[in-house]
Amino acid sequence: MRAIRAAAAALLSAAAVVAVAPGALAGEEKPDVTSFGFSVSPETVAPGGTVTLTSEGCEVPSVSVTSGVFDTVTLEEGRPGTATVDFDAKAGAQYEITFDCQGERGTTTLTVAQADTGGKTTGHDDRTQVAAHKGVKAGYGTVAASEAESDGLGVAEVVTGVLLIAGALGAAVVLIRRRGADRI
């Protein structure tokens, strides 16, 4: 009877984790909503490549754009600007780009691709690169360059792991109890 109670407790604990984990993980996500629009084009570029930075709807005469992968750029009076990505940028990494409009900040990411011999980004045709406006951004947020190498564990992986551990513990309790009952 104790084994059944222990197994039930383990399964109940696992069910609680399954019910609570997605909500807890969702609380970490913060949409990047700003009163002004901004974009980076293209969103994937080879090291040493050039990106176009645009901002719309900021009432101050200039918007400051910063990133760890290029020098700070100031966009004057809504005009687009360009930035050259550092030649030593790590291929495959994603870098955060911050647009600052009078203290209000919006972020997006820039992915660094492998350079090919033609000077284009691999896997992309220059004719198909389109700017995506990021005035209202919702979803998973941005990934820092140091985290770009590993995607980490998602909700499904965490829940599956917890259920496997709970099941193994429940089975171990049942087997231990059976062996104890056989010795008596």
VOFI-100174 format. One line per 5 residues: number of its first residue (from 1); their letters; for each residue z, y, x of C-alpha. Coordinates in steps of 0.2 Angstrom, whole numbers, padded with zeros to 4 digits. Layout:
N
NUM> A> Z:Y:X ~ ...
END
This chain:
184
1> MRAIR> 0000:0000:0000 ~ 0004:0012:0014 ~ -0013:0009:0022 ~ -0022:0014:0006 ~ -0011:0030:0005
6> AAAAA> -0015:0034:0023 ~ -0034:0031:0020 ~ -0033:0041:0004 ~ -0024:0055:0014 ~ -0037:0055:0028
11> LLSAA> -0052:0055:0015 ~ -0043:0069:0006 ~ -0041:0079:0022 ~ -0060:0077:0026 ~ -0065:0082:0008
16> AVVAV> -0054:0098:0011 ~ -0063:0102:0027 ~ -0080:0099:0019 ~ -0075:0111:0005 ~ -0068:0125:0016
21> APGAL> -0079:0124:0032 ~ -0095:0132:0024 ~ -0085:0147:0017 ~ -0075:0149:0033 ~ -0091:0149:0044
26> AGEEK> -0100:0160:0032 ~ -0087:0173:0034 ~ -0092:0176:0052 ~ -0109:0181:0047 ~ -0112:0200:0045
31> PDVTS> -0128:0207:0039 ~ -0135:0221:0049 ~ -0138:0234:0035 ~ -0142:0252:0040 ~ -0148:0268:0031
36> FGFSV> -0163:0269:0042 ~ -0177:0257:0046 ~ -0181:0251:0064 ~ -0193:0238:0072 ~ -0198:0230:0088
41> SPETV> -0216:0224:0091 ~ -0220:0211:0096 ~ -0203:0202:0094 ~ -0208:0189:0108 ~ -0214:0196:0124
46> APGGT> -0216:0189:0142 ~ -0205:0196:0156 ~ -0213:0213:0162 ~ -0222:0215:0145 ~ -0221:0231:0134
51> VTLTS> -0214:0232:0117 ~ -0216:0246:0104 ~ -0200:0253:0096 ~ -0200:0262:0080 ~ -0187:0270:0068
56> EGCEV> -0189:0278:0051 ~ -0177:0287:0040 ~ -0165:0294:0053 ~ -0162:0312:0049 ~ -0157:0317:0067
61> PSVSV> -0171:0322:0078 ~ -0168:0307:0090 ~ -0164:0289:0090 ~ -0157:0280:0105 ~ -0163:0262:0108
66> TSGVF> -0153:0251:0121 ~ -0154:0234:0127 ~ -0149:0223:0142 ~ -0167:0219:0145 ~ -0175:0236:0147
71> DTVTL> -0170:0254:0151 ~ -0163:0266:0137 ~ -0177:0274:0126 ~ -0175:0289:0115 ~ -0187:0290:0100
76> EEGRP> -0190:0308:0096 ~ -0192:0315:0078 ~ -0198:0298:0071 ~ -0211:0295:0084 ~ -0213:0277:0091
81> GTATV> -0208:0273:0110 ~ -0212:0260:0122 ~ -0201:0250:0134 ~ -0205:0238:0148 ~ -0195:0222:0148
86> DFDAK> -0187:0218:0165 ~ -0197:0206:0176 ~ -0182:0196:0179 ~ -0178:0193:0160 ~ -0174:0175:0157
91> AGAQY> -0188:0166:0148 ~ -0183:0158:0132 ~ -0168:0170:0130 ~ -0165:0182:0116 ~ -0159:0199:0119
96> EITFD> -0150:0211:0107 ~ -0158:0228:0104 ~ -0148:0242:0097 ~ -0155:0257:0088 ~ -0142:0271:0086
101> CQGER> -0145:0285:0073 ~ -0131:0298:0075 ~ -0117:0284:0078 ~ -0124:0272:0065 ~ -0131:0256:0074
106> GTTTL> -0143:0243:0069 ~ -0148:0228:0079 ~ -0162:0216:0081 ~ -0167:0203:0094 ~ -0181:0202:0106
111> TVAQA> -0186:0184:0113 ~ -0193:0183:0130 ~ -0207:0170:0132 ~ -0215:0161:0147 ~ -0229:0171:0155
116> DTGGK> -0246:0163:0156 ~ -0260:0167:0168 ~ -0268:0178:0156 ~ -0254:0190:0154 ~ -0251:0185:0136
121> TTGHD> -0235:0178:0129 ~ -0237:0159:0127 ~ -0240:0152:0110 ~ -0245:0169:0103 ~ -0261:0177:0100
126> DRTQV> -0261:0196:0102 ~ -0271:0198:0086 ~ -0258:0190:0076 ~ -0242:0199:0082 ~ -0235:0210:0068
131> AAHKG> -0220:0222:0068 ~ -0206:0216:0056 ~ -0196:0231:0050 ~ -0178:0228:0051 ~ -0171:0241:0039
136> VKAGY> -0160:0229:0030 ~ -0156:0213:0040 ~ -0147:0198:0032 ~ -0144:0181:0039 ~ -0137:0173:0054
141> GTVAA> -0135:0189:0064 ~ -0140:0191:0082 ~ -0138:0179:0097 ~ -0132:0186:0114 ~ -0142:0182:0129
146> SEAES> -0128:0170:0136 ~ -0128:0160:0119 ~ -0147:0158:0118 ~ -0147:0143:0129 ~ -0136:0133:0116
151> DGLGV> -0138:0133:0097 ~ -0120:0126:0095 ~ -0115:0116:0081 ~ -0120:0120:0063 ~ -0110:0116:0047
156> AEVVT> -0118:0100:0044 ~ -0114:0093:0062 ~ -0096:0099:0060 ~ -0094:0091:0043 ~ -0102:0075:0049
161> GVLLI> -0091:0074:0064 ~ -0075:0077:0053 ~ -0080:0063:0041 ~ -0084:0051:0054 ~ -0067:0054:0063
166> AGALG> -0058:0053:0046 ~ -0067:0037:0042 ~ -0063:0029:0059 ~ -0045:0034:0057 ~ -0044:0027:0040
171> AAVVL> -0052:0010:0045 ~ -0040:0009:0060 ~ -0025:0012:0049 ~ -0031:-0002:0037 ~ -0034:-0014:0052
176> IRRRG> -0017:-0011:0060 ~ -0008:-0013:0043 ~ -0017:-0030:0040 ~ -0012:-0036:0057 ~ 0006:-0031:0054
181> ADRI> 0005:-0041:0037 ~ -0002:-0056:0046 ~ 0012:-0057:0058 ~ 0025:-0058:0045
END
